[in-house]
Amino acid sequence: MVEWNKFMKKSGNWLRILLPIFILCAGLLAGYYLFSRQPEIKRKPLPKQAVMVETVPAVPGNYQGSVNVMGTVIPDKEVLLKAQVSGKVVFVSPGFVQGGVVKKGEVLLKIDDADYTIEVEKARSALEKAVSDMAIEQGSQLIAQEELKLINEISSEPIKETDLALRKPQLVQAQAAVKAARAELEKAKLNLQRTQVTVPFDALVIEKNIEKGSLAASQGALCTLVDIRFFQIEAQVPPDRLSAFIIDEKTGSQAQIYSRYSDQTWQGKVVRITGRITDKSRMAGVTVKVPDPLGVFTQKTSAPLLLGDHVDVKIMGNRFNDVYALPRNMLREDQTVWVYTNGALDIRKVEIAWEENGQVFVSSGIEPEDQLIVTDISAPVKGMAIQTRSDKAKTRALPDVSEAAGKRS
């Protein structure tokens, strides 16, 4: 019994050593078995999906180009009217007010003409006296000629006929006096006429400097007038756009003027270029002439065009026939467009005839009914597969990416 206990005691020590080793080996064998039996995964290519795009048909058309700029309304003709004679103002026209419209030839104001009427009478009297003196001198000249003739007939030594003996200098002096007197009369009459100040053209009174009862000084400012037959728009145009329209007094391009304070539209014509580029904006100055800006002659009831107003000007430019109008974002890098052609991307180089207001007008590189791609493509390559919604079901797949598929070996 004692020996059995000793044997079991020795065997327990070995078991404690061998049992963990046995369990470890069994675990390794089981792991090897499971690892060797796992399924083998093989890759096979997935079908490549064509890029979905939106397209629009290319339709040629005729378009009127235009240039949109800004401008300022200025007078076509402006004069500072001054008095040519001095005196008290005794009459002022009812229309002679700031902002008033006055007609050509209308009497704007009158200056007291009493003194100038007297001057006319004095000049007329002086002329009559000068004419009378000249007539007397002409008679004296005839007498001198007769006297000289008689003296030569009875004298043994004839007297030479000189200008002084014939009183020619005295006659010339009398004639000069007549001319001077006549000139003084004309001057007096002219000063009398100048007491009435008339309007030189159909005008708008911008500034009034005198009132009835006040004293007008010679060369003193009376008012500032602006011609209402035409106003001008001084527009600022990019220099590279000047070739897009006609600049001429008679055949200049038409322009439409829009004011921000009114819904009224005015029509004008590009008549000239100012000949200089502004220092700050580097724009070229162009003059647009607008007829009847106040609506006086056409009897318009809408708001007038006001001087100093900042307006928008649309200048009608060249006409383009058989071109394609595209949004600016459809013009791709290097001046190309994307065209859908039989399920593939075609990158076309195009020629731009004109560009404005977010649009480009293509003159070549596109054919009628071409399907132009609107959708942005992240990495466009010519010939890549693309599809539209209409042909999505029949577009053939092409290999591209990998797909995992499990298979046990």
Secondary structure, DSSP 8 states (H G I E B T S, - for coil): -HHHHHHHHHHHHHHHHHHHHHHHHHHHHHHHHHHHTS-EEEEEEEEE--EE--EEE---EEEEEEEEEEEEEEESSEEEEE-SS-EEEEEE-TT-STT-EE-TT-EEEEE--HHHHHHHHHHHHHHHHHHHHHHHHHHHHHHHHHHHHHHHHH-SS-----TTTTTHHHHHHHHHHHHHHHHHHHHHHHHHHTTEEE-SSSEEEEEE---TTSEE-TT-EEEEEEESSEEEEEEEE-GGGGGGS---TTT--EEEEEESS-S-EEEEEEEEEEEEE-TTT--EEEEEEEESTT-TTTT--S----TT-EEEEEEEEEEEEEEEEEEGGGSBTTTEEEEEETTEEEEEE-EEEEEETTEEEEEES--TT-EEE-S--SS--TT-BEE-GGGTTT---EEEEEEEEEE--
